[in-house]
Amino acid sequence: MLKLLLFISFTIFTAQSLATDLYQLAVESANRPAEDKIADTRRQPEKVLRFFDIQPGQNVLDIFSGAGYYTELTSKIVGESGHIDAHNNNAYIRYIGEDKLLKRYRANRLANVSQLHQEANDLSLCTSCYDRVLMVLTFHDLFYVDKAQGWPKIDAPILMTKIKRALKPAGMVGIVDHIAPIGSGEQAGQTLHRIDSQLIKLHMQKWGFTLKEEAGFLKNPDDDGKHPMWDPSVKGKTSRAIMTFIKN
């Protein structure tokens, strides 16, 4: 009996160690861009990806993936048996720079990643195909409009209906975003590029999702949320909400 208990304990310990290594190894990978590694301390990707429960073999959609910071880390974790669709719209591509994106993805560098370049309102997704959908620093963009820069008003309820349909039954949406003051409303997405974390929960519930879990390890008590996220006083140091949602 003692040998059996020791064997079970060792097996559990080994499984936990492997799970830990999964995220650690992705972050510590030698071939990651230097500028990505510089951002690790403030972004805490190891904790974020563990919180989102990214696992080998998963299919992932990274909405408004930007320059691909989390796309690359996720690709390392899901491995050859998994796949990531890295979404961007035209305005985001111009903002990031096509050269920067080419550098990330050139020569099939991330072989398990497909770039998905579509406007949010025209997004065409598969059905019941994603284990995870990532919305990292992008939920507030659902309420942002800049027609001059090619960013039209997004029909958020329709977009989230598409995302809900694209999730597998046990799939999750992982959200990280800059926190705006309580009661600041949707307009904070426009003026501050932030969002009230309570508003995230209310909207997600309205759109057919249930909060699974939230964590506070990305919060910064020195950030009151009243300055735009690009303001020098808070840039890179904003207090951030982090949550996971499952579909109803």
N, C-alpha and C positions, 0 to 999 in steps of 0.2 A: 504493500500500500504506500509506504514511504517513497519507494522508487517511482511509483506511478505519479504521486503528487509532485515529486521533484521534476519528473519528465514534463508534466503539464505546465508547471511554473516556468521551466526553461523554454518551452515552446511559446508560451505567452510573451515572455521577456524577449525572445528572439524576434517574434512578429512585431512587437512594439519597436524594437531597435531598427528593424528593417524599414518600418513606416517612418521613423524619424530620419533615417539615412536618405530616404526617398526625396525629401524636401531639402535637406542639408546638401546633398550631392548636387541637386539642381542649381542651388544658389552658388555653390562653390565651384561649379564647372569652369574650367580654365578658358574655354573658348567663348565665354560671354563677353559682349562689348564692355570696354572699360567704363564708359559713361553709365551703363546699367549698374555696374558694381558700386559706383560712387553713390547711387541713389538707394542702395540696399538698406543703409542704416535708418533712413527716415521712412522708407516704405515697408520695412519688415516683411518681405515677401515670403519667407519661410513660414511665419505664423499665419499669414493670410491664406496661403495655399493649403496649409494644414486645416485651417478653419473651414475652407471651402470643400475639404475632403476630395481634392483632386487625386485620382488614382490611375495606375497603369491601365491602358486599354479603353479609357473613356473617350467619348466624342464631345468636344467642347466648342461653344460659340463665344467668341470674344467680341462683344458689341463696342463699336467705336474704339478699336484696339490701339489707335494712335500709332506710335513708333514701334509698338510690339514688345514692350518690356515684359508684360505678363504673358503674352503669347509665347515668347521664347521659353520662359521658365516652365510654362504648362506643357509645352511640346516635349521638354526633357522628361517630365514626370509621366505623361501618358504613354510615351515610348512609341515604338514602331507599330504596335497594335492599336494605338489610339490616333485621334485626328483632331485638328483645330481649324475652324474657320475664323480667320481674322478679318473682321468687318471694319470698313471705313467708308465714309461718304466723301464726295469730291472736295468739300471745304476742308475736311480734316486732312486729306492727302496733301492739299496745297499748304496747309499750316505746318504739317510735319516736314514736307519736302519729299518729292519723289526720289531724289538721290539717297536720302536717308533710308527710305523703305527698301529701295533696291539693294542697298548695302546689307540690310537685315536678311533679305530673302534671296539674294542672287545665288546663282549656281546651285539651286536646290539645297541651300544651306540648312533650311529647316524642312526636311523632306515630308514631314507629317502635317504641314501647315498649308492651307489654301487661302489665298487672299480673296476676300469677298467685297468688291467695291460696288456698293449700291446706296442710293439715297434711302434714308430710314423709311420714308413713306412708300417706297417701291420695293422694300425688302421682300425677297422671295425665299422662304425657308422650307426645309423638308418637314415631314410630320413624324413626331415621336422618335426623333433621332439623336437628340442631345442629352448627355448625362448632366452637363453643367452649362449654364449660360453666365458669363462674367460681364458685369457692368461696373467697371472700375473707373471712378471719377467721371462718370458719364450720365448718371441718373438726372442730374440737374440740367443736362443738355436737352432733355425732353421738353423743357420749358424755355429754351433759348431760341431767339430768332435774330438773324442778321442776313436779310435778303441781299444786301450789297455784296456780302462775302459768300453768297451761295448757300446760306443755311436757312431754309424755309421753316415755317412752323411745322413741328412734328405732330402728327396725329397719334399721341401717346397711347390712348386706349386700343387703337387698332394695332399698333406696333406690339404692345404687350400681349394682345390676343394671339398674334402670330408667334411670339416667343413661347407663350403657354402651350400652344398647339405643337410647337417643335420640341418641347421637353418630353423625355420619356416619363412614364408614370412615377418613377422614383427620382426624377431629376430635380435639380435645385438651381435657383438663381442666386448668385453671389454678388452683393453690392458693397462697394466702398465709395464714400463721397465726402466732400468737404461739408462740414456742418454749418448751417446758418442759424441765426437766433430763432427760438421758438416763436411761432406765429408770424414769421416773416413772409410766408406764402410762396406761391410759385414764382413770383417776380424776383425772388432772390437768385433764381437760376439765371436770370437775365442780367441783373445788376452786380451780383457778387460771385457768380459761378459757384454757388453753394446751394444747399437745400436743407431745410428743417428736417431732422431725422424722423420726427413724428409724422411729417407729411409723406415721407417714403412709405411708412407703414400703412398710413391711411389709403394712399393710392394703390399700393400693392394689394391690399385687402379688397379694394373696390374692383380691381382688375382680375380677381380670382386667385390670389395667392395667400398663403398663410405664413406668418413669420415662424421660422424654425428656431433660429438662435441669433443672438447679437453679442458682440464683444466690445470691450472698451480699450483694448491695447493700442489703438491708434488715436486715442483722444489726447489733446494737449490742453491742460487747464489754463495755460497762459494765452490761449486764443479765444477771444470772446465771440468770434464769428461775424463781427460787424465790418470787417475789411474784405475787399475782394481777394480771392485766393492768390492773385498775382502781386498784391501789394508787397513791397520789400520787407515789411515788418513781419509778414506771416508766410511768405512764399517758401514752400517746402516744409513748413512747420504747422500747417493747419490742423485743427482738430477734426478727426474723420470718423464717420459712422461706418461700421462694418456689420453686415447682416446676411443671413441666408433665408431664402423663402422656398417653400414647396407649393405646388399647385393644388388647388382644392379638388 
